[in-house]
Every structure is written in structure tokens, then in C-alpha cells.
Amino acid sequence: MSEIEIFLEKEIDSDLGSRNKIEDLYQNIPNDISKVVMNFTGIEFMGRSFAQEYLNQKNKASFEVVEVNVPNEVQEMFNIILKLNGHL
């Protein structure tokens, strides 16, 4: 089992707004990875379109995705998207 941890603030920014950036990030994860830990340390904002695309990419990923250090505001945005989309 191959696992990596991605610090979103380092890889993208503390302001997660562009859905293209998360799509690119997911597409650049190597094929031999079985688990990705998405670390939200330092994230100050996440837009709705980013959250939607993040969850879309997570849902179709060929590897397990686990979130850690998720700020309350980010979790609330995920909850809104999941509720609107019937838990994807």
C-alpha cells in the first residue's frame, strides 16, 4: 500500500477557490498510490465550486481519500454540497 499526504495550502493556496486547481491536483497523483491524506492545515477559505469539484474528484478517484485538519468552515461547505447533491 502506497500512501501520500498532500498539504493543500502548500500545493494550491490557503484560499481554495479555483475548481481547476483541484482537478489538476487529482490528475497528477501517481497511479500506484492507494491512499491520499488531504491535509487542510492553514486553509482559510474554500469556495463552493472548489468544494463541489473536490468531492467529484474524490468520488471518482481510484484511491482512498482521507481529510485531516479540516476547519469548521470547510467542513460546513462540504456538508452543504453533500446535502444538495444527495451525498454524491
N, C-alpha and C positions, 0 to 999 in steps of 0.2 A: 504494500500500500504506500503510495506516494502522496505526501501532503505538503501544501504550501500555505503560508499566511500572507495576505495582501493587506497592507495598510492603505486604506482608501485616501487618506489625507496626503500621503506621500505620492501615490500613483496618479491621483486626479487633482484634488484640492480639498480645502476644508468646506468649500461651498459646492455641493453636488447639484448641479443644475442641468447639465447637458446630457441628454439620453445617449448621444453618440459616444460619449466617453466610456460609459459602462458597457456598451455593446463592443467597443474596441477592446476593452479590458478582458471581457469574457472570451473573445475570439483569440486573444493572444496567450491564453492559458494552454500549456502543453498538453498533448493528448494522453500522456502517460500519468497524469495527475488523477488521483481518485477522490481527494478531499481538498477543498479550499476553505480556509478560515478567512472570512472578510472582517477585518478589524476596523471599527468605526471610531477609534480614538481620535479626538481632535476635530471631528466633523461638527460644524456649526449650523449647517443648513442643508436640506435635501428637498429639491423641488418635486412636484407631483409627477412630471414627465420622467424624471430620473428614477423615481421610486417605481413607477409602472414598468419601465424598461428593465430595471434591476430585477424585479420579480419575474418578468417574462423570460429573461436570460437564465435566471436561476431555475425556473420551471423546466426549461428545455436543455439544461446542462447535462452532460454525460458523467458528471462527477457530483459528489455531495458538496453542498454549500452550507456553511455554518457561520452565523454572525456573532461577533463578540463586541463588547463595549459599545453597545448601541444606545445613543442618547434617547431620552424620552420622546423628544420631538420627532426624531427619525422613526422610532417605533410607532408613534401615532400616525405618521404618514403611511407607513406600511399597512397598518390596520385599516385605514380609510380605503386604500387601494384594494386590499383583500376583500373588504366588505362590499365595495362597489362591483367587484368582478367575481363574486361568488367564490372566494378563496382560490382563484386561478385553477 
